[in-house]
Amino acid sequence: MRLAGSLPDLQGWHLQKPESEFRAEDAKDDYTLDQYIEQEQQVYNELDELITGRWARQIDGAFCRFGSTSVSNPETIVDRNWNRTHILKAAKPIGGVLLLHGLSDSPYSVRALGLRLHSEGYTVIWLRIPGHGTCPCALANVSSEDWFAAVKVAMRGLRDHLPEGTPLILGGYRRIGDIAECAFVCNCFVANRDILQAIRWDEDLKVDEHWDFFWRAKIAGVRVGVAMDHVFPHIHVDPPTYKQHRPVFLRSALRKHGLRKVLWK
């Protein structure tokens, strides 16, 4: 209590926010990524009005990110404001990548990754997740439903920029608030949609489902490659009784293919 009482008063950016921020209910069936970017422009117009108006007398010091001459001003420290959604199209795209930044972060954090992917032939979208890149009050007044809806809009927009059949890739941080929590190791597979629909994951297998999937893909004539130089950090959580029943799960996978043992090399 004594520490809380010694903190400075809240400033305008803690109490006010742009009111045009994207909400899940904005994403009607015909809502496009271009409309999302137009709405984002309105958000930043309102932010500028707050900075030059209600907050003007509260901005102080070289490190206040809302100051026009601040060393932290995102409009001036690099080539563009990387707090905002950005699209970089490839001339002849080999795929499309939607990059998502982390909680309380901005597209700048995945800037280098996206530029590298673009140089290799991908069309890249850096999405500003709603509530981010503006002010603290905005982040305190946004929901995971808004984030999910924005990602869906961006993914549809990315598809519109690509030739038919070109693969889509979702990349970025493992967890963005409640937006993503998944294991990547051995579960990371990129293919055209028709292949994924034809060779489905066997949900009855609780272990060894990885080699089962790729073995069936090989039998079906799909060329499968393994990137041995990539590692995806992930959290492994064993459900209750998993270890107890693991031998049963293993036998069911072997029995499915008439095998006695699988050797890993």
C-alpha angles and dihedrals in degrees: 000000000000091000093048090051091055095056119105120256118275114266129222094268089059092053108031133048141174108281097209096072115139117266129191091248089061090067100089119170092269096042110124138198089249088059090048090055091047090051089048089055089055089051090055092045088056091045090054090051090053092047094050094037127029095014099040097100093046096057109100138156136028093276101052101115092214094061115103092223095038119128085227096055105127091207094065112024097076138016094283140359100280091187085082138075112272134186123202113185125206117223092230105011119210089192145335129255127198110197121202123197126214133265112295089005133102140222089275090078091065095035097109093047092052094047090052092050091048090052088056093054107273128131104230133202120192105199122205102218110226115269093026132105096027119067140323094256091059092055091050091056104051133089138215087247088063090051094049092049092050092051090052091051091049093048092052089048091051091052089053089059094054137075116254113280095018112140122252122215127194112204143164133078124004092235131027105179103289094336101096137012114157143133113252103181110102089349096079108105128155120194143134114283095249091059093050091049093048097046106040128187112261102237092187090070113082095184133020088030089128099063090038090058096047093042090055089046090054092049089051090056098254114148105234124193129188120212103217093179096064128082124185114200111224143162116252114205121181112214118226114289090008095126092043093056098034094103089055091051091048093052092050092056093049093045091053090064099030093248131143099200143358117221119206118207 
